[in-house]
Amino acid sequence: MSQFDNVSVVKQANIYFNGKCVSHTILFPDGTRKTCGVIFPSILTFNTGAPERMEINAGVCRVRLAGEDEWKTYRAGESFDVPANSQFDIETLETLDYVCHFG
Amino acid sequence: MSQFDNVSVVKQANIYFNGKCVSHTILFPDGTRKTCGVIFPSILTFNTGAPERMEINAGVCRVRLAGEDEWKTYRAGESFDVPANSQFDIETLETLDYVCHFG
């Protein structure tokens, strides 16, 4: 599925880390939300409030979840889950195109 | 109006000019489309196919339309129109948040 249908889109973008991450917020009829975004090559640390599933549509990244030593690599078609009130380090090797699902 | 309702959103972002411009495409029930995006500080030249109205939600830019000598400044709450099959130079002074309406 290349698009989300019957949704609302917040006009104003979310810009993080001096533009290394840019996303738009999508609101669904059931009250859930997702963001569609990109992350440019960088090493960043994101904090979570709600649990997140990061679905990678394009690009390559390495991710280390809080409390883990290991970095795992994710590519287009893959996803990773981050618990609520946690954080993860992400090294973007090739510009990521992602959808972040908030649980 | 801070959001678009009852629309479809293309998941994959549009990335132009090495990331200086990032947008997401919004599809409307009447068949029209818009993009919600950002332009980081830069001097860029955009080409148009369809006519465009650029609505500035945040930031400051200077714009010179094809065939004009004068640069005009646009800020949040303002917009400018570009004819079909034309181009414009845009100098973004403060990161732009915009909606581009395709006619």
N, CA and C atoms of all chains as a GROMACS GRO file, in nm:
protein
  618
    1MET      N    1   0.086  -0.119   0.000
    1MET     CA    2   0.000   0.000   0.000
    1MET      C    3   0.089   0.123   0.000
    2SER      N    4   0.074   0.202  -0.104
    2SER     CA    5   0.165   0.315  -0.118
    2SER      C    6   0.109   0.444  -0.060
    3GLN      N    7  -0.018   0.440  -0.018
    3GLN     CA    8  -0.077   0.561   0.038
    3GLN      C    9  -0.175   0.527   0.150
    4PHE      N   10  -0.204   0.626   0.234
    4PHE     CA   11  -0.306   0.613   0.335
    4PHE      C   12  -0.430   0.689   0.287
    5ASP      N   13  -0.545   0.623   0.294
    5ASP     CA   14  -0.669   0.685   0.247
    5ASP      C   15  -0.758   0.726   0.364
    6ASN      N   16  -0.845   0.823   0.337
    6ASN     CA   17  -0.944   0.867   0.435
    6ASN      C   18  -0.880   0.909   0.568
    7VAL      N   19  -0.782   0.995   0.557
    7VAL     CA   20  -0.709   1.042   0.675
    7VAL      C   21  -0.707   1.194   0.677
    8SER      N   22  -0.659   1.248   0.789
    8SER     CA   23  -0.630   1.391   0.797
    8SER      C   24  -0.480   1.410   0.803
    9VAL      N   25  -0.434   1.521   0.748
    9VAL     CA   26  -0.291   1.551   0.746
    9VAL      C   27  -0.269   1.688   0.810
   10VAL      N   28  -0.181   1.693   0.906
   10VAL     CA   29  -0.144   1.822   0.966
   10VAL      C   30  -0.053   1.894   0.868
   11LYS      N   31  -0.092   2.017   0.832
   11LYS     CA   32  -0.018   2.091   0.729
   11LYS      C   33   0.128   2.114   0.768
   12GLN      N   34   0.147   2.154   0.892
   12GLN     CA   35   0.283   2.195   0.932
   12GLN      C   36   0.371   2.073   0.959
   13ALA      N   37   0.488   2.073   0.901
   13ALA     CA   38   0.584   1.964   0.918
   13ALA      C   39   0.642   1.964   1.059
   14ASN      N   40   0.690   1.847   1.099
   14ASN     CA   41   0.771   1.832   1.220
   14ASN      C   42   0.917   1.832   1.177
   15ILE      N   43   0.995   1.923   1.230
   15ILE     CA   44   1.137   1.931   1.194
   15ILE      C   45   1.219   1.908   1.320
   16TYR      N   46   1.304   1.805   1.316
   16TYR     CA   47   1.386   1.770   1.432
   16TYR      C   48   1.533   1.772   1.393
   17PHE      N   49   1.615   1.789   1.493
   17PHE     CA   50   1.761   1.778   1.476
   17PHE      C   51   1.810   1.864   1.361
   18ASN      N   52   1.769   1.990   1.363
   18ASN     CA   53   1.818   2.086   1.264
   18ASN      C   54   1.792   2.041   1.121
   19GLY      N   55   1.680   1.971   1.102
   19GLY     CA   56   1.641   1.931   0.967
   19GLY      C   57   1.686   1.793   0.925
   20LYS      N   58   1.759   1.724   1.014
   20LYS     CA   59   1.801   1.587   0.978
   20LYS      C   60   1.680   1.494   0.971
   21CYS      N   61   1.573   1.531   1.042
   21CYS     CA   62   1.449   1.453   1.038
   21CYS      C   63   1.332   1.546   1.008
   22VAL      N   64   1.255   1.513   0.905
   22VAL     CA   65   1.138   1.592   0.865
   22VAL      C   66   1.020   1.497   0.849
   23SER      N   67   0.908   1.527   0.914
   23SER     CA   68   0.792   1.439   0.898
   23SER      C   69   0.663   1.519   0.894
   24HIS      N   70   0.558   1.453   0.846
   24HIS     CA   71   0.422   1.507   0.852
   24HIS      C   72   0.334   1.409   0.929
   25THR      N   73   0.245   1.464   1.009
   25THR     CA   74   0.159   1.383   1.096
   25THR      C   75   0.029   1.348   1.024
   26ILE      N   76  -0.007   1.219   1.031
   26ILE     CA   77  -0.129   1.166   0.969
   26ILE      C   78  -0.222   1.120   1.080
   27LEU      N   79  -0.347   1.167   1.078
   27LEU     CA   80  -0.446   1.132   1.179
   27LEU      C   81  -0.550   1.039   1.117
   28PHE      N   82  -0.578   0.929   1.187
   28PHE     CA   83  -0.670   0.827   1.135
   28PHE      C   84  -0.806   0.838   1.202
   29PRO      N   85  -0.910   0.789   1.131
   29PRO     CA   86  -1.046   0.799   1.186
   29PRO      C   87  -1.061   0.729   1.322
   30ASP      N   88  -0.979   0.628   1.349
   30ASP     CA   89  -0.991   0.556   1.476
   30ASP      C   90  -0.915   0.626   1.590
   31GLY      N   91  -0.862   0.744   1.561
   31GLY     CA   92  -0.794   0.822   1.666
   31GLY      C   93  -0.645   0.797   1.674
   32THR      N   94  -0.595   0.700   1.599
   32THR     CA   95  -0.450   0.676   1.602
   32THR      C   96  -0.379   0.774   1.508
   33ARG      N   97  -0.249   0.780   1.522
   33ARG     CA   98  -0.171   0.868   1.436
   33ARG      C   99  -0.043   0.799   1.393
   34LYS      N  100   0.008   0.844   1.281
   34LYS     CA  101   0.137   0.800   1.230
   34LYS      C  102   0.210   0.923   1.178
   35THR      N  103   0.340   0.911   1.159
   35THR     CA  104   0.412   1.015   1.088
   35THR      C  105   0.480   0.953   0.966
   36CYS      N  106   0.477   1.027   0.855
   36CYS     CA  107   0.553   0.989   0.736
   36CYS      C  108   0.670   1.084   0.729
   37GLY      N  109   0.791   1.027   0.720
   37GLY     CA  110   0.905   1.118   0.725
   37GLY      C  111   1.030   1.066   0.660
   38VAL      N  112   1.132   1.149   0.667
   38VAL     CA  113   1.265   1.113   0.617
   38VAL      C  114   1.368   1.146   0.725
   39ILE      N  115   1.476   1.068   0.726
   39ILE     CA  116   1.592   1.100   0.810
   39ILE      C  117   1.714   1.099   0.719
   40PHE      N  118   1.784   1.211   0.716
   40PHE     CA  119   1.905   1.222   0.634
   40PHE      C  120   2.024   1.161   0.711
   41PRO      N  121   2.128   1.122   0.637
   41PRO     CA  122   2.244   1.057   0.701
   41PRO      C  123   2.292   1.133   0.824
   42SER      N  124   2.304   1.062   0.935
   42SER     CA  125   2.328   1.123   1.066
   42SER      C  126   2.332   1.014   1.170
   43ILE      N  127   2.374   1.052   1.291
   43ILE     CA  128   2.358   0.964   1.408
   43ILE      C  129   2.276   1.042   1.509
   44LEU      N  130   2.158   0.992   1.542
   44LEU     CA  131   2.064   1.065   1.626
   44LEU      C  132   2.012   0.976   1.738
   45THR      N  133   1.963   1.038   1.844
   45THR     CA  134   1.896   0.966   1.952
   45THR      C  135   1.753   1.018   1.964
   46PHE      N  136   1.657   0.930   1.949
   46PHE     CA  137   1.516   0.966   1.961
   46PHE      C  138   1.461   0.914   2.093
   47ASN      N  139   1.378   0.994   2.157
   47ASN     CA  140   1.306   0.950   2.276
   47ASN      C  141   1.162   0.917   2.237
   48THR      N  142   1.107   0.814   2.299
   48THR     CA  143   0.968   0.778   2.272
   48THR      C  144   0.879   0.814   2.391
   49GLY      N  145   0.755   0.851   2.360
   49GLY     CA  146   0.651   0.862   2.462
   49GLY      C  147   0.566   0.736   2.447
   50ALA      N  148   0.480   0.736   2.347
   50ALA     CA  149   0.405   0.616   2.311
   50ALA      C  150   0.501   0.514   2.250
   51PRO      N  151   0.464   0.386   2.253
   51PRO     CA  152   0.544   0.287   2.179
   51PRO      C  153   0.538   0.317   2.030
   52GLU      N  154   0.646   0.284   1.960
   52GLU     CA  155   0.655   0.315   1.817
   52GLU      C  156   0.696   0.192   1.738
   53ARG      N  157   0.638   0.182   1.621
   53ARG     CA  158   0.694   0.090   1.521
   53ARG      C  159   0.745   0.174   1.405
   54MET      N  160   0.871   0.158   1.375
   54MET     CA  161   0.933   0.231   1.264
   54MET      C  162   0.941   0.136   1.144
   55GLU      N  163   0.869   0.173   1.039
   55GLU     CA  164   0.863   0.093   0.916
   55GLU      C  165   0.948   0.164   0.810
   56ILE      N  166   1.047   0.096   0.761
   56ILE     CA  167   1.143   0.157   0.667
   56ILE      C  168   1.097   0.132   0.524
   57ASN      N  169   1.072   0.239   0.450
   57ASN     CA  170   1.028   0.226   0.310
   57ASN      C  171   1.144   0.236   0.211
   58ALA      N  172   1.248   0.306   0.251
   58ALA     CA  173   1.366   0.320   0.166
   58ALA      C  174   1.482   0.361   0.255
   59GLY      N  175   1.603   0.325   0.211
   59GLY     CA  176   1.721   0.363   0.286
   59GLY      C  177   1.774   0.251   0.374
   60VAL      N  178   1.880   0.283   0.447
   60VAL     CA  179   1.945   0.187   0.535
   60VAL      C  180   1.984   0.257   0.665
   61CYS      N  181   1.958   0.189   0.777
   61CYS     CA  182   1.999   0.245   0.907
   61CYS      C  183   2.047   0.134   1.000
   62ARG      N  184   2.120   0.176   1.100
   62ARG     CA  185   2.158   0.088   1.211
   62ARG      C  186   2.093   0.144   1.335
   63VAL      N  187   2.039   0.055   1.417
   63VAL     CA  188   1.961   0.098   1.533
   63VAL      C  189   2.009   0.025   1.659
   64ARG      N  190   2.018   0.100   1.768
   64ARG     CA  191   2.047   0.040   1.898
   64ARG      C  192   1.939   0.085   1.996
   65LEU      N  193   1.864  -0.011   2.045
   65LEU     CA  194   1.759   0.021   2.141
   65LEU      C  195   1.821   0.044   2.279
   66ALA      N  196   1.750   0.117   2.364
   66ALA     CA  197   1.798   0.143   2.500
   66ALA      C  198   1.825   0.011   2.572
   67GLY      N  199   1.936   0.003   2.641
   67GLY     CA  200   1.969  -0.114   2.719
   67GLY      C  201   2.034  -0.226   2.639
   68GLU      N  202   2.048  -0.205   2.508
   68GLU     CA  203   2.113  -0.308   2.426
   68GLU      C  204   2.251  -0.262   2.383
   69ASP      N  205   2.339  -0.358   2.362
   69ASP     CA  206   2.473  -0.326   2.315
   69ASP      C  207   2.482  -0.332   2.163
   70GLU      N  208   2.396  -0.416   2.108
   70GLU     CA  209   2.409  -0.449   1.966
   70GLU      C  210   2.336  -0.348   1.877
   71TRP      N  211   2.400  -0.314   1.767
   71TRP     CA  212   2.336  -0.236   1.662
   71TRP      C  213   2.282  -0.333   1.559
   72LYS      N  214   2.157  -0.313   1.519
   72LYS     CA  215   2.099  -0.397   1.416
   72LYS      C  216   2.069  -0.313   1.292
   73THR      N  217   2.089  -0.372   1.176
   73THR     CA  218   2.070  -0.300   1.050
   73THR      C  219   1.929  -0.325   0.995
   74TYR      N  220   1.865  -0.217   0.949
   74TYR     CA  221   1.731  -0.227   0.891
   74TYR      C  222   1.731  -0.158   0.754
   75ARG      N  223   1.658  -0.222   0.664
   75ARG     CA  224   1.651  -0.174   0.526
   75ARG      C  225   1.505  -0.165   0.481
   76ALA      N  226   1.486  -0.120   0.360
   76ALA     CA  227   1.350  -0.108   0.302
   76ALA      C  228   1.274  -0.239   0.321
   77GLY      N  229   1.152  -0.229   0.368
   77GLY     CA  230   1.067  -0.346   0.386
   77GLY      C  231   1.074  -0.403   0.526
   78GLU      N  232   1.166  -0.350   0.609
   78GLU     CA  233   1.181  -0.399   0.745
   78GLU      C  234   1.129  -0.294   0.845
   79SER      N  235   1.111  -0.338   0.968
   79SER     CA  236   1.065  -0.245   1.070
   79SER      C  237   1.123  -0.285   1.206
   80PHE      N  238   1.119  -0.194   1.299
   80PHE     CA  239   1.161  -0.226   1.435
   80PHE      C  240   1.068  -0.157   1.534
   81ASP      N  241   1.057  -0.217   1.653
   81ASP     CA  242   0.966  -0.166   1.756
   81ASP      C  243   1.044  -0.106   1.871
   82VAL      N  244   0.991   0.003   1.922
   82VAL     CA  245   1.054   0.072   2.035
   82VAL      C  246   0.948   0.084   2.146
   83PRO      N  247   0.982   0.045   2.269
   83PRO     CA  248   0.884   0.053   2.379
   83PRO      C  249   0.850   0.199   2.412
   84ALA      N  250   0.744   0.215   2.489
   84ALA     CA  251   0.706   0.346   2.539
   84ALA      C  252   0.812   0.399   2.635
   85ASN      N  253   0.822   0.530   2.643
   85ASN     CA  254   0.910   0.596   2.739
   85ASN      C  255   1.051   0.539   2.737
   86SER      N  256   1.104   0.526   2.617
   86SER     CA  257   1.236   0.468   2.599
   86SER      C  258   1.313   0.556   2.502
   87GLN      N  259   1.419   0.502   2.445
   87GLN     CA  260   1.490   0.577   2.343
   87GLN      C  261   1.565   0.481   2.252
   88PHE      N  262   1.608   0.533   2.140
   88PHE     CA  263   1.693   0.452   2.052
   88PHE      C  264   1.791   0.543   1.978
   89ASP      N  265   1.909   0.482   1.952
   89ASP     CA  266   2.009   0.550   1.869
   89ASP      C  267   1.991   0.499   1.727
   90ILE      N  268   1.998   0.588   1.632
   90ILE     CA  269   1.983   0.547   1.493
   90ILE      C  270   2.089   0.614   1.408
   91GLU      N  271   2.166   0.531   1.339
   91GLU     CA  272   2.264   0.582   1.243
   91GLU      C  273   2.206   0.558   1.104
   92THR      N  274   2.176   0.667   1.036
   92THR     CA  275   2.121   0.656   0.902
   92THR      C  276   2.236   0.658   0.802
   93LEU      N  277   2.248   0.548   0.728
   93LEU     CA  278   2.359   0.532   0.633
   93LEU      C  279   2.318   0.579   0.494
   94GLU      N  280   2.194   0.550   0.458
   94GLU     CA  281   2.136   0.601   0.333
   94GLU      C  282   2.001   0.661   0.371
   95THR      N  283   1.971   0.777   0.317
   95THR     CA  284   1.851   0.853   0.357
   95THR      C  285   1.730   0.761   0.372
   96LEU      N  286   1.669   0.768   0.490
   96LEU     CA  287   1.553   0.685   0.522
   96LEU      C  288   1.424   0.751   0.480
   97ASP      N  289   1.335   0.671   0.426
   97ASP     CA  290   1.197   0.710   0.410
   97ASP      C  291   1.119   0.615   0.501
   98TYR      N  292   1.043   0.669   0.594
   98TYR     CA  293   0.980   0.583   0.695
   98TYR      C  294   0.836   0.623   0.724
   99VAL      N  295   0.765   0.526   0.783
   99VAL     CA  296   0.638   0.555   0.848
   99VAL      C  297   0.654   0.513   0.993
  100CYS      N  298   0.623   0.603   1.084
  100CYS     CA  299   0.629   0.571   1.227
  100CYS      C  300   0.486   0.553   1.277
  101HIS      N  301   0.458   0.433   1.329
  101HIS     CA  302   0.325   0.400   1.383
  101HIS      C  303   0.329   0.416   1.535
  102PHE      N  304   0.239   0.494   1.587
  102PHE     CA  305   0.235   0.515   1.732
  102PHE      C  306   0.127   0.426   1.793
  103GLY      N  307   0.165   0.350   1.895
  103GLY     CA  308   0.073   0.248   1.949
  103GLY      C  309  -0.009   0.301   2.066
  104MET      N  310  -0.718   2.693   0.905
  104MET     CA  311  -0.730   2.546   0.901
  104MET      C  312  -0.589   2.486   0.910
  105SER      N  313  -0.568   2.406   1.012
  105SER     CA  314  -0.433   2.355   1.034
  105SER      C  315  -0.413   2.216   0.974
  106GLN      N  316  -0.520   2.155   0.925
  106GLN     CA  317  -0.506   2.021   0.868
  106GLN      C  318  -0.600   2.004   0.749
  107PHE      N  319  -0.568   1.905   0.666
  107PHE     CA  320  -0.657   1.866   0.556
  107PHE      C  321  -0.728   1.738   0.598
  108ASP      N  322  -0.861   1.735   0.582
  108ASP     CA  323  -0.939   1.618   0.622
  108ASP      C  324  -0.987   1.540   0.500
  109ASN      N  325  -1.013   1.412   0.524
  109ASN     CA  326  -1.070   1.324   0.420
  109ASN      C  327  -0.984   1.324   0.293
  110VAL      N  328  -0.856   1.298   0.312
  110VAL     CA  329  -0.762   1.298   0.200
  110VAL      C  330  -0.682   1.168   0.200
  111SER      N  331  -0.607   1.147   0.094
  111SER     CA  332  -0.510   1.038   0.090
  111SER      C  333  -0.370   1.100   0.093
  112VAL      N  334  -0.277   1.026   0.153
  112VAL     CA  335  -0.139   1.073   0.164
  112VAL      C  336  -0.047   0.968   0.104
  113VAL      N  337   0.038   1.010   0.014
  113VAL     CA  338   0.138   0.919  -0.041
  113VAL      C  339   0.247   0.902   0.065
  114LYS      N  340   0.273   0.774   0.100
  114LYS     CA  341   0.368   0.747   0.209
  114LYS      C  342   0.508   0.803   0.181
  115GLN      N  343   0.553   0.781   0.059
  115GLN     CA  344   0.692   0.815   0.028
  115GLN      C  345   0.708   0.965   0.005
  116ALA      N  346   0.805   1.021   0.070
  116ALA     CA  347   0.833   1.165   0.058
  116ALA      C  348   0.891   1.197  -0.078
  117ASN      N  349   0.876   1.323  -0.117
  117ASN     CA  350   0.946   1.379  -0.232
  117ASN      C  351   1.068   1.453  -0.179
  118ILE      N  352   1.185   1.414  -0.226
  118ILE     CA  353   1.309   1.479  -0.181
  118ILE      C  354   1.376   1.543  -0.301
  119TYR      N  355   1.396   1.673  -0.294
  119TYR     CA  356   1.458   1.746  -0.405
  119TYR      C  357   1.582   1.820  -0.356
  120PHE      N  358   1.670   1.847  -0.451
  120PHE     CA  359   1.786   1.931  -0.424
  120PHE      C  360   1.866   1.881  -0.303
  121ASN      N  361   1.895   1.751  -0.307
  121ASN     CA  362   1.980   1.692  -0.204
  121ASN      C  363   1.924   1.715  -0.063
  122GLY      N  364   1.791   1.718  -0.053
  122GLY     CA  365   1.728   1.730   0.078
  122GLY      C  366   1.693   1.871   0.120
  123LYS      N  367   1.726   1.969   0.035
  123LYS     CA  368   1.691   2.107   0.070
  123LYS      C  369   1.539   2.126   0.068
  124CYS      N  370   1.470   2.042  -0.009
  124CYS     CA  371   1.323   2.047  -0.014
  124CYS      C  372   1.269   1.906   0.010
  125VAL      N  373   1.180   1.894   0.107
  125VAL     CA  374   1.116   1.766   0.141
  125VAL      C  375   0.966   1.788   0.147
  126SER      N  376   0.890   1.706   0.075
  126SER     CA  377   0.744   1.723   0.083
  126SER      C  378   0.673   1.589   0.078
  127HIS      N  379   0.546   1.592   0.118
  127HIS     CA  380   0.457   1.477   0.104
  127HIS      C  381   0.337   1.518   0.019
  128THR      N  382   0.293   1.425  -0.065
  128THR     CA  383   0.184   1.453  -0.158
  128THR      C  384   0.050   1.416  -0.096
  129ILE      N  385  -0.047   1.508  -0.107
  129ILE     CA  386  -0.182   1.491  -0.054
  129ILE      C  387  -0.277   1.485  -0.173
  130LEU      N  388  -0.362   1.382  -0.176
  130LEU     CA  389  -0.457   1.364  -0.285
  130LEU      C  390  -0.598   1.390  -0.232
  131PHE      N  391  -0.674   1.472  -0.305
  131PHE     CA  392  -0.808   1.511  -0.260
  131PHE      C  393  -0.915   1.434  -0.336
  132PRO      N  394  -1.032   1.421  -0.272
  132PRO     CA  395  -1.141   1.345  -0.336
  132PRO      C  396  -1.180   1.399  -0.473
  133ASP      N  397  -1.160   1.529  -0.496
  133ASP     CA  398  -1.198   1.586  -0.626
  133ASP      C  399  -1.091   1.566  -0.733
  134GLY      N  400  -0.986   1.491  -0.700
  134GLY     CA  401  -0.883   1.461  -0.798
  134GLY      C  402  -0.766   1.558  -0.798
  135THR      N  403  -0.778   1.665  -0.722
  135THR     CA  404  -0.666   1.760  -0.716
  135THR      C  405  -0.561   1.709  -0.616
  136ARG      N  406  -0.445   1.771  -0.621
  136ARG     CA  407  -0.338   1.734  -0.528
  136ARG      C  408  -0.265   1.857  -0.478
  137LYS      N  409  -0.207   1.843  -0.362
  137LYS     CA  410  -0.123   1.946  -0.304
  137LYS      C  411  -0.001   1.876  -0.245
  138THR      N  412   0.103   1.953  -0.218
  138THR     CA  413   0.213   1.898  -0.139
  138THR      C  414   0.232   1.985  -0.016
  139CYS      N  415   0.260   1.918   0.096
  139CYS     CA  416   0.298   1.986   0.220
  139CYS      C  417   0.447   1.964   0.236
  140GLY      N  418   0.522   2.073   0.252
  140GLY     CA  419   0.666   2.052   0.256
  140GLY      C  420   0.743   2.160   0.329
  141VAL      N  421   0.873   2.140   0.330
  141VAL     CA  422   0.965   2.238   0.387
  141VAL      C  423   1.077   2.264   0.287
  142ILE      N  424   1.131   2.386   0.292
  142ILE     CA  425   1.252   2.419   0.217
  142ILE      C  426   1.351   2.480   0.316
  143PHE      N  427   1.467   2.420   0.324
  143PHE     CA  428   1.572   2.470   0.414
  143PHE      C  429   1.648   2.584   0.345
  144PRO      N  430   1.715   2.668   0.424
  144PRO     CA  431   1.784   2.784   0.367
  144PRO      C  432   1.873   2.746   0.248
  145SER      N  433   1.852   2.814   0.137
  145SER     CA  434   1.914   2.776   0.010
  145SER      C  435   1.869   2.875  -0.097
  146ILE      N  436   1.931   2.866  -0.214
  146ILE     CA  437   1.882   2.935  -0.332
  146ILE      C  438   1.858   2.828  -0.438
  147LEU      N  439   1.733   2.812  -0.479
  147LEU     CA  440   1.695   2.703  -0.567
  147LEU      C  441   1.612   2.755  -0.684
  148THR      N  442   1.609   2.677  -0.792
  148THR     CA  443   1.522   2.707  -0.905
  148THR      C  444   1.427   2.590  -0.926
  149PHE      N  445   1.299   2.618  -0.919
  149PHE     CA  446   1.197   2.516  -0.940
  149PHE      C  447   1.131   2.536  -1.077
  150ASN      N  448   1.104   2.426  -1.144
  150ASN     CA  449   1.028   2.428  -1.268
  150ASN      C  450   0.886   2.383  -1.241
  151THR      N  451   0.790   2.444  -1.307
  151THR     CA  452   0.651   2.403  -1.290
  151THR      C  453   0.601   2.329  -1.414
  152GLY      N  454   0.510   2.235  -1.388
  152GLY     CA  455   0.433   2.173  -1.495
  152GLY      C  456   0.295   2.238  -1.490
  153ALA      N  457   0.216   2.192  -1.395
  153ALA     CA  458   0.087   2.257  -1.368
  153ALA      C  459   0.114   2.393  -1.303
  154PRO      N  460   0.018   2.484  -1.311
  154PRO     CA  461   0.032   2.610  -1.236
  154PRO      C  462   0.031   2.579  -1.085
  155GLU      N  463   0.102   2.660  -1.009
  155GLU     CA  464   0.116   2.636  -0.865
  155GLU      C  465   0.083   2.762  -0.786
  156ARG      N  466   0.021   2.740  -0.673
  156ARG     CA  467   0.014   2.846  -0.571
  156ARG      C  468   0.092   2.798  -0.449
  157MET      N  469   0.193   2.875  -0.413
  157MET     CA  470   0.275   2.841  -0.296
  157MET      C  471   0.226   2.924  -0.179
  158GLU      N  472   0.176   2.855  -0.077
  158GLU     CA  473   0.122   2.918   0.044
  158GLU      C  474   0.224   2.897   0.156
  159ILE      N  475   0.272   3.007   0.211
  159ILE     CA  476   0.378   3.001   0.312
  159ILE      C  477   0.316   2.998   0.451
  160ASN      N  478   0.344   2.891   0.525
  160ASN     CA  479   0.290   2.878   0.662
  160ASN      C  480   0.388   2.926   0.768
  161ALA      N  481   0.516   2.918   0.736
  161ALA     CA  482   0.619   2.964   0.829
  161ALA      C  483   0.745   2.990   0.749
  162GLY      N  484   0.829   3.083   0.800
  162GLY     CA  485   0.955   3.112   0.734
  162GLY      C  486   0.949   3.236   0.647
  163VAL      N  487   1.061   3.262   0.582
  163VAL     CA  488   1.074   3.380   0.497
  163VAL      C  489   1.152   3.342   0.371
  164CYS      N  490   1.102   3.387   0.256
  164CYS     CA  491   1.174   3.362   0.131
  164CYS      C  492   1.164   3.484   0.040
  165ARG      N  493   1.255   3.488  -0.056
  165ARG     CA  494   1.251   3.585  -0.165
  165ARG      C  495   1.232   3.506  -0.293
  166VAL      N  496   1.146   3.556  -0.380
  166VAL     CA  497   1.110   3.482  -0.500
  166VAL      C  498   1.121   3.571  -0.623
  167ARG      N  499   1.176   3.514  -0.729
  167ARG     CA  500   1.178   3.583  -0.859
  167ARG      C  501   1.116   3.490  -0.963
  168LEU      N  502   1.005   3.535  -1.019
  168LEU     CA  503   0.938   3.456  -1.122
  168LEU      C  504   1.011   3.469  -1.255
  169ALA      N  505   0.992   3.372  -1.343
  169ALA     CA  506   1.055   3.374  -1.475
  169ALA      C  507   1.018   3.502  -1.548
  170GLY      N  508   1.114   3.567  -1.607
  170GLY     CA  509   1.089   3.688  -1.686
  170GLY      C  510   1.082   3.815  -1.605
  171GLU      N  511   1.096   3.802  -1.474
  171GLU     CA  512   1.092   3.922  -1.389
  171GLU      C  513   1.232   3.952  -1.336
  172ASP      N  514   1.257   4.079  -1.312
  172ASP     CA  515   1.386   4.120  -1.256
  172ASP      C  516   1.379   4.127  -1.104
  173GLU      N  517   1.260   4.156  -1.054
  173GLU     CA  518   1.244   4.187  -0.913
  173GLU      C  519   1.228   4.061  -0.828
  174TRP      N  520   1.295   4.063  -0.712
  174TRP     CA  521   1.272   3.960  -0.611
  174TRP      C  522   1.169   4.016  -0.513
  175LYS      N  523   1.068   3.936  -0.481
  175LYS     CA  524   0.968   3.977  -0.383
  175LYS      C  525   0.977   3.886  -0.261
  176THR      N  526   0.956   3.946  -0.145
  176THR     CA  527   0.967   3.871  -0.019
  176THR      C  528   0.830   3.821   0.027
  177TYR      N  529   0.827   3.694   0.069
  177TYR     CA  530   0.703   3.634   0.119
  177TYR      C  531   0.728   3.573   0.256
  178ARG      N  532   0.628   3.588   0.342
  178ARG     CA  533   0.637   3.541   0.479
  178ARG      C  534   0.513   3.459   0.514
  179ALA      N  535   0.510   3.407   0.636
  179ALA     CA  536   0.397   3.328   0.684
  179ALA      C  537   0.266   3.402   0.657
  180GLY      N  538   0.169   3.331   0.603
  180GLY     CA  539   0.038   3.389   0.576
  180GLY      C  540   0.025   3.444   0.435
  181GLU      N  541   0.137   3.448   0.361
  181GLU     CA  542   0.134   3.501   0.225
  181GLU      C  543   0.148   3.386   0.124
  182SER      N  544   0.120   3.417   0.000
  182SER     CA  545   0.134   3.316  -0.105
  182SER      C  546   0.172   3.383  -0.236
  183PHE      N  547   0.221   3.303  -0.328
  183PHE     CA  548   0.250   3.354  -0.462
  183PHE      C  549   0.212   3.248  -0.565
  184ASP      N  550   0.181   3.297  -0.685
  184ASP     CA  551   0.135   3.209  -0.793
  184ASP      C  552   0.240   3.198  -0.902
  185VAL      N  553   0.255   3.078  -0.955
  185VAL     CA  554   0.350   3.053  -1.062
  185VAL      C  555   0.272   2.991  -1.179
  186PRO      N  556   0.291   3.043  -1.300
  186PRO     CA  557   0.218   2.988  -1.415
  186PRO      C  558   0.265   2.846  -1.449
  187ALA      N  559   0.186   2.778  -1.531
  187ALA     CA  560   0.224   2.645  -1.582
  187ALA      C  561   0.349   2.656  -1.669
  188ASN      N  562   0.425   2.548  -1.674
  188ASN     CA  563   0.542   2.538  -1.762
  188ASN      C  564   0.632   2.660  -1.753
  189SER      N  565   0.663   2.697  -1.631
  189SER     CA  566   0.746   2.813  -1.606
  189SER      C  567   0.851   2.774  -1.501
  190GLN      N  568   0.910   2.874  -1.438
  190GLN     CA  569   1.003   2.844  -1.330
  190GLN      C  570   1.012   2.963  -1.238
  191PHE      N  571   1.068   2.939  -1.121
  191PHE     CA  572   1.093   3.050  -1.029
  191PHE      C  573   1.218   3.021  -0.948
  192ASP      N  574   1.288   3.129  -0.915
  192ASP     CA  575   1.402   3.121  -0.824
  192ASP      C  576   1.351   3.154  -0.685
  193ILE      N  577   1.395   3.079  -0.587
  193ILE     CA  578   1.352   3.105  -0.450
  193ILE      C  579   1.471   3.099  -0.356
  194GLU      N  580   1.491   3.208  -0.285
  194GLU     CA  581   1.594   3.213  -0.181
  194GLU      C  582   1.524   3.202  -0.046
  195THR      N  583   1.547   3.091   0.021
  195THR     CA  584   1.487   3.071   0.152
  195THR      C  585   1.580   3.126   0.258
  196LEU      N  586   1.529   3.226   0.331
  196LEU     CA  587   1.610   3.294   0.433
  196LEU      C  588   1.590   3.231   0.569
  197GLU      N  589   1.466   3.192   0.598
  197GLU     CA  590   1.434   3.116   0.719
  197GLU      C  591   1.351   2.998   0.674
  198THR      N  592   1.381   2.881   0.727
  198THR     CA  593   1.319   2.756   0.680
  198THR      C  594   1.170   2.773   0.655
  199LEU      N  595   1.128   2.739   0.534
  199LEU     CA  596   0.989   2.752   0.493
  199LEU      C  597   0.910   2.628   0.527
  200ASP      N  598   0.789   2.650   0.576
  200ASP     CA  599   0.688   2.546   0.582
  200ASP      C  600   0.580   2.591   0.485
  201TYR      N  601   0.547   2.508   0.388
  201TYR     CA  602   0.457   2.552   0.282
  201TYR      C  603   0.355   2.447   0.244
  202VAL      N  604   0.249   2.493   0.179
  202VAL     CA  605   0.159   2.405   0.106
  202VAL      C  606   0.161   2.452  -0.039
  203CYS      N  607   0.187   2.360  -0.131
  203CYS     CA  608   0.184   2.393  -0.273
  203CYS      C  609   0.055   2.337  -0.333
  204HIS      N  610  -0.026   2.426  -0.389
  204HIS     CA  611  -0.153   2.389  -0.452
  204HIS      C  612  -0.130   2.380  -0.602
  205PHE      N  613  -0.164   2.267  -0.660
  205PHE     CA  614  -0.148   2.250  -0.805
  205PHE      C  615  -0.282   2.274  -0.874
  206GLY      N  616  -0.281   2.359  -0.973
  206GLY     CA  617  -0.408   2.401  -1.035
  206GLY      C  618  -0.444   2.317  -1.155
   0.00000   0.00000   0.00000
